[in-house]
Amino acid sequence: MRLIDVGKFYRGLAQQDQALDWLQKQISPAIITEFAQKWRSQSIVTNSPIRLIDACKFYRAAPNQNQALDWLEGRISPAILSEFFGRWQNANR
């Protein structure tokens, strides 16, 4: 599973939101801010972070969105990703 798949299969379920909130708390604010910049395809650094829930709500498989999600996934430890994907899968049952 990949973060792109999370965007594709997000349905706004409370358990999905809980899994995404958990993941967001595991990521440093600096990485979230850089992710927001890549997500919004801005070349100028802004200090407006993004909520992962909102990224999923507005996911449209745009190239910059996919690149941003791939970039973010590369900055999250395998252990954190594994825990998140477990929480995500339980949310979808």
C-alpha positions in Angstrom: 0.0 0.0 0.0 1.1 3.6 -0.7 0.0 7.0 0.4 -1.4 7.6 -3.1 -3.7 4.7 -2.4 -4.9 6.3 0.8 -5.9 9.4 -1.3 -7.7 7.2 -3.9 -9.7 5.2 -1.3 -10.4 7.9 1.2 -14.2 8.0 2.0 -14.3 10.3 5.0 -14.9 7.6 7.5 -14.2 8.6 11.1 -11.7 5.7 11.5 -9.9 6.9 8.4 -9.7 10.4 9.8 -8.3 8.9 13.1 -5.6 7.0 11.2 -4.7 10.2 9.3 -4.6 12.3 12.4 -2.4 9.7 14.1 0.0 9.8 11.1 0.1 13.5 11.0 1.2 13.6 14.7 4.1 11.3 13.8 5.5 13.7 11.1 7.5 16.8 12.0 5.9 20.2 11.3 8.8 21.0 9.0 8.0 18.0 6.8 4.3 18.7 6.8 5.1 22.3 5.7 7.3 21.1 2.9 4.7 18.6 1.9 2.1 21.4 1.7 4.4 23.4 -0.6 4.8 20.4 -2.9 1.1 19.5 -2.7 0.2 23.0 -3.8 3.0 23.1 -6.3 4.4 26.3 -5.0 8.0 27.3 -5.5 7.8 29.8 -2.7 8.0 28.5 0.9 4.9 29.2 2.9 4.3 28.6 6.5 0.8 27.2 6.0 0.8 23.5 6.8 -1.8 21.1 5.5 -3.9 18.5 7.2 -3.5 15.0 5.7 -7.2 14.6 6.0 -7.7 17.7 3.7 -5.1 16.3 1.3 -7.2 13.1 1.0 -10.5 15.1 0.7 -9.1 17.1 -2.2 -7.0 14.4 -3.8 -7.5 14.3 -7.6 -4.5 12.3 -8.7 -2.9 15.5 -10.1 0.8 15.0 -10.9 1.9 17.4 -8.2 -0.3 15.6 -5.7 1.2 12.2 -6.5 4.7 13.6 -6.4 4.0 15.2 -3.0 2.6 12.0 -1.6 5.5 10.0 -2.9 7.9 12.5 -1.4 6.2 12.4 1.9 6.1 8.6 2.0 9.9 8.7 1.5 10.3 10.8 4.6 8.3 8.6 7.0 10.0 5.6 8.6 8.9 2.1 7.5 7.8 1.4 11.1 5.5 4.4 11.2 4.1 3.6 7.7 3.5 0.1 8.7 1.6 1.2 11.8 -0.4 3.7 9.8 -1.3 1.2 7.1 -2.5 -1.2 9.8 -4.7 1.5 11.3 -5.9 2.5 7.8 -6.8 -1.1 6.9 -8.7 -1.6 10.2 -10.6 1.6 9.4 -11.8 0.2 6.1 -13.3 -3.1 7.6 
